[in-house]
Amino acid sequence: MTAQCSNCFFSFVAPLSADQIANNRGAALQGSRFCNRQAPSADAANPNGWLWPLVADDWWCGEGADSATKASYASGITGLPGLPLTSGAFMLTAASSTAVSNSAIDATSVVTLTPTNAAAAALVQAHGFYITVVDVAFTFFVGDSSSAAGTETFSYVVS
């Protein structure tokens, strides 16, 4: 992953319609790359217009994110707030816990579960549940330590 504007999730290339608007730059905007990592700011010479910063394809960036993986260019940040790193689905085993592995999961991950069949919804309502997140997996536990039937299915999102 090269931390540059040309492959950043937040960059965009202005379309033909960009040249249809009034701009004070005196140059065509079509084909120019802009960064929308932050909210746009008022352009001082054009108070009625709102523009993002003009950037070059090969500029380095420490605040963006790879457009394919959504991984942040900033060190120490594993993803973008509000965007899932990965998702998946699983079926519980006929036991009181089920481990689910996913290489995108780490100890700081937030895993959100959604029951995807009636058996899963009934289990959650009758017994509750909790999860623990460790390394590259999370473990689903039935809340009152009773066993699942083994037919309950869930989807999950990791962020």
N, C-alpha and C positions, 0 to 999 in steps of 0.2 A: 504494500500500500504506500503510494507516494503522496505525501501531505501537500497537495497543490490544488489550486482552484479548478483545474480542468476535470478532476474526478471527485469533486466535493459535492456532498449531498445538498449543500446550501447554495451552490452557484447555479446560475441560469444564463442562457444566451438569449438576448432580446430578439423577439420575432419581428417580422416585417411591420406589424401594427405599431411597434414602438416608434417608428418614424412618422406616424400619423399624429402624434401628440406634440404639443409645443415643448421645446426644450431649449435651454439657454446655452447648451454646449456648442451649438452651431455646427454640429457634426451628426451624421447618421448614427442612430443607436442600434439599428438592426445588426445583428452579428456580434455585438459587444457583450462581454461576459460581466455579470454583476454578482455581488455577494449579498445574499439575504439572510446571513447568520444572525444579524441583529435587526431590530425594527428599523424601517427606513426613517431618515431624518429629513427635515425640510431643507431643500436646496436654497441657500441664502439668496441667490440671484433670481430665483423663481419661487417665491413664497407660496404659489398655488400648486406647485408640483412636489411630489415626494419621490425621492430617488435613493436607491441603494448604492453603495460604493462601486465604482468601476474597477475591475481587477483584470489581471492578465492570466492566461492559461497556466503559465509555469511559475506563478508566484507561490511561495511557501506559505502554509497556513498552520497555525497552532490551535485554532479554535474550531475548525470545521470537522467534517466527518466523511469517511469514505462512502461514496454513493452506492456501492454494491453491498458492503457489509454493515454499514451504519456505525462502524467502530470510530470512536473519536480520534482525532489527530493528537489531542492533548494527552500527555502521558498520565497514567493513573486514572483515567476515565475509561470505563469499558463500554459505554454506549451513550446514547442521547436520551435525555430525560423524556419520558412519555412514549418513546418508541421501543417496541419489543426487540430484544436481541434474537429471540427464537420462539418457536411455539411447537406444540405437538399434542399427542393424544395417548392415552393409556387405558388399560382395563385393570381393575383391581384383581389381586389374587384372592383366593378363598382363605384369607388370613386377616390378622388385625393390622398388618402393615404391608405396604408395597413400595419397593424402591424403584425410582424412575431415573435413568441415566440420560444425560445430555451434555455434550462437551462444552456448550456455551454457558453452563451454570457454574457459578463460583459462590463462595461464602457470602458475598454481598448481594447476590441476586434476589430479586423479588419475584415469587412465583404466584400467579393468579390462576385458580382452578375454576372450571365451569362444568357442572354435571351435564352430560350429553344424552342420558337416557333416564327413564322413570326409576329404574333400580338405584341409580346414583343419587337422584334427587331424594328418594325415600330414605336412603342411608344417611345423607347429610341432615335431613330433617329429624330423623329418629335418633341418631347417635352422635351427630356432629363429627368434626374432623380437625386435625391440625397437621402441619407439615414441618419438617426440619430440612434445612438446606446445608449441604456439606460438599465441598469440592465440585465434582462434576455430576452431582445427583441431588435429588430431593426424595424424601421418604414421606409417604402419605400414611397417616395413622388414623384409625377409626377412633373417635373421641372417647368412647367409654370402654375401649379395649375389646369389644366384641369383634367377631370375625365378619368380614364382608362375604357375600355370596359368591363373588368371583365373576359376576356378570355386569358390574357397575362400570360405566365408562365415563371418562373425563377428558376435556381438552384443557391445555394449559398454555399460558403465555409467560415468558421470562423477560424481565426488564431490569 
